[in-house]
Amino acid sequence: MLVQYLRYIFFGTAIIAMTPVGSQAQTCPWMTPGSAAKLLGGEATATIQIVDDKQGSCSFVRSDGKAGYSLAIVVSHKAVEACPEGSMAVKGIGNDAQWCSVRQSSTETFDRISSRVRDAFFTVALRVAGLKNGGMTEEMRHDILDQAAELVAGNLF
């Protein structure tokens, strides 16, 4: 009798555990919120739109009151937002990786790395807006993008 009772509890728990919850938050398959927070210097709000494991976008946004920071990832089966011809090549991050600064002013920078892993193309973009570009030098922005692109490439591999 006890064995039968335990069997009902086990199967009931298994069914509940396997039941999808309608309000589950979608997660980014290429970067965790913790990784994004570390790269952006604090907790970030995520916006995620996923089609499958090789197509979709994730955006992480953080503001500290003086500057706004966003890290956006776009993954597709087709080339997306490639850097202009003649952009700086980046070694060790997928295939044909390039870094470029698309737009820059005294209060805003927009840098990105575009690359490919097998048949998945991806772009990682970092936007910093605010007083003196949020205190980030080009070297700091480049380092953040390198780390983010390495995470994305590794998760696509």
N, C-alpha and C positions, 0 to 999 in steps of 0.2 A: 504494500500500500504506500509506504513512504517513497519507494523507488518510483512508483507511478506519479506521485505528487511532485517529486523533484523533476521528473521528465516533463510534466506540464509547465512547471516554472521555467525550465531551461528553454523549451520551445517557444513559450510565450515571450520570454526576454529576447530570444533570437529574432523573432518576428518584429518586435518593437524596434530593435536595433537596426534592422534592415529597412524599415519603413522610411522613405524619404520625408524630410521635413520641408514644407513649402517655404519657410522663411529663412532657409539656410543662406548665408552670405556666400557669394561666389568668390573664389580665390584666384589669384593670378598664378598661372602655372610656371611663370618664368622668374618671378621674384616674390619673396615674402614681404609682408608689411614691416617686419623687423629689419630686414636688409635695407629696405627703402628708408626707414627711419634713421638707420645708422649712416647711410650715405648723405641724407639731407640734413642731418644734425638735430633730429627730433621727430616726434610722432607726426605721421602724415596721414591724410585722408585719402582713401583709395577709391578710384572709379574703374570698374572692370567690365569689359565686354568681350566675352570669349565665344568663338565659333567652334573651335576644336583645339587640340594641343599644338597646332602649327598655324593658327590664324586667330587674331583678335588683338585687343589692346588693353593696357593697364596704365593708369596714371596715378601718381602719388603726389599730393600737394601739401606743402607746409608753409606756414607764415609765422614769423616771430615778432610781428608788429612793425619792424623796420624794413623787412624785405620778404618777398614771396619766392618760394622755390618749388619747381615742379619737375618731376622725372617721369617721362612718358615712354612707354614701350609699345611698338607696333610690330606685329609679326604677321606675315602673309605668305601665300604661295607665289606671289609676284613681287618684283622689286618695288619697294616703297621708299619714298623720300630719299633717294640717293643723293649723296653729296655732289656738288658740281665737279666737273672734270678738272683735274689738277689738284684736288684736295689731298691732304696729308694721308698717306697710307699708315695703317695700324697693323702691327704684326701680332700674331698669337690670339686673335679674336675672330674665329670663324674664317671664312674665305673672302678675299677682296674687301677687307674692312677699310673704311676711310673715316677720318674725323674732319669736321668742318664747323666753322662758326658762321651761321647763316645770317644773323642780324646782331648788331651790337651798337649800343648808344651809351651815354654816360650813366643811365639808370637801368639798362636791361641788356642781358646777353642771352643768346640762344645758340647752344652748341649741340652737335649730334654726332653719333657714330652709326654708320650704316654698314651692314655686313650680311653674310649668308652662312647658314649651316645646312649642308646637304641641299634639300629642296625648300628650305624655309628661309625667307628673307626677313631681316629685322632691322629696326632703327630704334636707338635709344637716344632720347633728346633731353637735355637739361636746360631749363629756363630759369634765370635768376633776375628778378625785378625788384628794384628798390634803391635806396640810398647807396651810392657807390657799389652797385652790383652785389649788395649783400655782403660786402667784404671778401668776396671770393676772387682770387687771382685766376688767370687763365690756367696756370698749372694745377690749381685746386680743382677747377671745373673739369679739366682733362682727366685728372686722377679719378674723380667721381664717375665720369663717363666710362673710363676704362674698366673700373670695378663692376659697374652695372652691366656693361656689355659682356664681360667675362661670365657673369652670372647667367645672363640670358643665353649666351652661346652654349654654356655648359648644360643648361636645362633643355636646350633644343637638341643636343647631341644625343 
